[in-house]
Amino acid sequence: MRIVAKGLKYVYNPKSPFASTALDGVDIEIKEGEFFGIIGHTGSGKSTFVQHLNALLKVSEGYLKIGEYDLAEKKCNFLELRSKVGMVFQYPEYQLFAETVEKDVAFGLKNFRKELNEEETRAAVKEALETVGLDWNAVKDASPFELSGGQKRRVAIAGVIVTKPEILILDEPAAGLDPLGKKELMELLHSIHGGWCKTIVIVSHDMDEIAENCTRAAVFSAGKVVMEGKPSEIFSRADELLSLGLDIPVTAKCARILQSRGIKIGTDFTCDDFVKQVLALRGKGGERDDE
Amino acid sequence: MEAVHFDNVRYSYREEGGEYAVNGVTLTVREGEFVAVLGRNGSGKSTLAKLINALLEPTSGTVTVFGMDTLDEKKTFEIRKNAGMVFQNPDNQTVASIVEDDVAFGPENIGLPREEIGKRIDFALKAVGMEQFRHATPSRLSGGQKQRIAIAGVLAILPKIMILDESTAMLDPKGRREVMEVVRRLNKEQGMTVILITHFMEEALQADRAIVMHNGEVVMDGAPEEIFARSEELESYNLTLPRAAYICKKLQEAGMSVGNAFTAEELAEEICGSLQKG
């Protein structure tokens, strides 16, 4: 399923003194199979946008289509859409509530797929938990609150992917985790990308994370998409990003300084590629552009 | 002067003991120091922080804050006045609907006279660069602004120690920079002792000293540059290098003659130097 938005607008508290425009004409296209990144500082409209994607916010003006679902249409089957567009909120572990991990993960599935019997439900829950890297026998009867932070987050993700959504949207999936936890979480997302979930969309403040993981990304500012493209294209426009008050990856910061010293480096801004490109410059004696 | 001292401190969340979240920590933080505390989730960092301002009492061993024992109930109030704490989620730390009332909460609780509270609010909001938001509503501020208000609330009681428990985790890069700038300034200009718990290795570089916790113990303690030079040890505690340091290490491993670098600026400098040498 492809996500296409055109001229999408959204105003909170419309026609009141507190009216504030969150989306001011968003145009974006996210193709099936992408690992898409959404960047933007607080208040740029990125959360408002992703909340439209599984109809937590209804389209009030503009066009939004996901596959065959026209979200601006009142008759759109929103329940079915929501089972196909899974949403993992920030700090999803705060939303765990059931007595056991199994019950917690089964909750969403039971609501979306009422026709499943107990056995089928259990099989689906087991598969989801194993997919997020948890040991079924060890966790199924445990209270979700007894688990470690990283495990809790995995349970919360299992509770969303258990419906096998085609599109998985995650708001700051790695926030608050320790460095290894972050790394493992991104590995988990790559492992389900393409198979379990065709398309993954992450909202992230961590530019290095975007550079390392995403096929394409969009930069939100003041309710609009101001840049869209591969991370390599976006981060080569470092000055624009900085002027929007955004960060850039460490590799881009470094490349920018090198460039100011006359050392040009072409890189996709991942750490590994950056190392490769620097090593390639060696031997050329830091050859300058004009030589 | 010793701001905080831990003497063989253990703490268990279970009444019957065992499974120590903090397990035999002996540690001294001097007045005016800026200490970063690193460690994986569940390593005991937050427990350590809560032991400092008597939110938790040690199961065994002693914790003193400017010589005051945290087990001495008569001193609890005085200890908390001296050691202020800022938590992770700014929304959980807001108590009033107007910024100045929120900042006044602490000073009101310690029973200061009205004029003094006014002065404290002026000082605290100015210190965090939020004086123009005095009459604003906290819920309408950005995460970074809210967190600066939370810091102002702590500053208003004029603590000598500020403990930040992952206070930048929920912020965007701009908010994180704002908070870190305020913290660094308080440390440099006012000599505030800062204890910063963080998962961002880059933030640790701004401290004078970094401590790594693992399974409730302090396993590394030194200047951040020293700690990050011991990358294998760091990895064994589930931590990673700051990204620039990681790139630098990869370059060194490939045989490029670059010195240690920890920030993008230092890395660029090293690469430049190395390339121009040929």
HADDOCK unambig.tbl for C-alpha pairs under 7 A between the chains (distance, minus, plus):
assign (segid A and resid 41 and name CA) (segid B and resid 172 and name CA) 6.14 0.50 0.50
assign (segid A and resid 42 and name CA) (segid B and resid 142 and name CA) 6.70 0.50 0.50
assign (segid A and resid 42 and name CA) (segid B and resid 172 and name CA) 6.58 0.50 0.50
assign (segid A and resid 149 and name CA) (segid B and resid 41 and name CA) 6.96 0.50 0.50
assign (segid A and resid 175 and name CA) (segid B and resid 169 and name CA) 6.67 0.50 0.50
assign (segid A and resid 175 and name CA) (segid B and resid 170 and name CA) 6.96 0.50 0.50
assign (segid A and resid 176 and name CA) (segid B and resid 169 and name CA) 5.53 0.50 0.50
assign (segid A and resid 177 and name CA) (segid B and resid 41 and name CA) 6.90 0.50 0.50
assign (segid A and resid 178 and name CA) (segid B and resid 40 and name CA) 5.25 0.50 0.50
assign (segid A and resid 178 and name CA) (segid B and resid 41 and name CA) 5.83 0.50 0.50
assign (segid A and resid 178 and name CA) (segid B and resid 199 and name CA) 5.46 0.50 0.50
assign (segid A and resid 179 and name CA) (segid B and resid 199 and name CA) 6.70 0.50 0.50
assign (segid A and resid 179 and name CA) (segid B and resid 239 and name CA) 5.64 0.50 0.50
assign (segid A and resid 179 and name CA) (segid B and resid 240 and name CA) 5.99 0.50 0.50
assign (segid A and resid 180 and name CA) (segid B and resid 238 and name CA) 5.51 0.50 0.50
assign (segid A and resid 180 and name CA) (segid B and resid 239 and name CA) 6.20 0.50 0.50
assign (segid A and resid 205 and name CA) (segid B and resid 172 and name CA) 5.66 0.50 0.50
assign (segid A and resid 205 and name CA) (segid B and resid 173 and name CA) 6.46 0.50 0.50
assign (segid A and resid 245 and name CA) (segid B and resid 174 and name CA) 6.53 0.50 0.50
assign (segid A and resid 246 and name CA) (segid B and resid 173 and name CA) 6.79 0.50 0.50
assign (segid A and resid 246 and name CA) (segid B and resid 174 and name CA) 6.81 0.50 0.50
assign (segid A and resid 247 and name CA) (segid B and resid 173 and name CA) 6.20 0.50 0.50
assign (segid A and resid 250 and name CA) (segid B and resid 243 and name CA) 6.72 0.50 0.50
assign (segid A and resid 250 and name CA) (segid B and resid 244 and name CA) 6.37 0.50 0.50
assign (segid A and resid 250 and name CA) (segid B and resid 264 and name CA) 5.68 0.50 0.50
assign (segid A and resid 253 and name CA) (segid B and resid 264 and name CA) 5.97 0.50 0.50
assign (segid A and resid 254 and name CA) (segid B and resid 264 and name CA) 4.95 0.50 0.50
assign (segid A and resid 254 and name CA) (segid B and resid 265 and name CA) 6.34 0.50 0.50
assign (segid A and resid 254 and name CA) (segid B and resid 267 and name CA) 6.79 0.50 0.50
assign (segid A and resid 254 and name CA) (segid B and resid 268 and name CA) 5.23 0.50 0.50
assign (segid A and resid 257 and name CA) (segid B and resid 268 and name CA) 6.28 0.50 0.50
assign (segid A and resid 258 and name CA) (segid B and resid 268 and name CA) 5.96 0.50 0.50
assign (segid A and resid 258 and name CA) (segid B and resid 272 and name CA) 6.89 0.50 0.50
assign (segid A and resid 271 and name CA) (segid B and resid 247 and name CA) 6.33 0.50 0.50
assign (segid A and resid 275 and name CA) (segid B and resid 247 and name CA) 6.35 0.50 0.50
assign (segid A and resid 275 and name CA) (segid B and resid 250 and name CA) 6.86 0.50 0.50
assign (segid A and resid 275 and name CA) (segid B and resid 251 and name CA) 6.26 0.50 0.50
assign (segid A and resid 282 and name CA) (segid B and resid 275 and name CA) 5.95 0.50 0.50
assign (segid A and resid 283 and name CA) (segid B and resid 278 and name CA) 6.37 0.50 0.50
assign (segid A and resid 285 and name CA) (segid B and resid 275 and name CA) 5.21 0.50 0.50
assign (segid A and resid 285 and name CA) (segid B and resid 276 and name CA) 5.76 0.50 0.50
assign (segid A and resid 285 and name CA) (segid B and resid 278 and name CA) 4.33 0.50 0.50
assign (segid A and resid 286 and name CA) (segid B and resid 275 and name CA) 4.68 0.50 0.50
assign (segid A and resid 286 and name CA) (segid B and resid 276 and name CA) 5.68 0.50 0.50
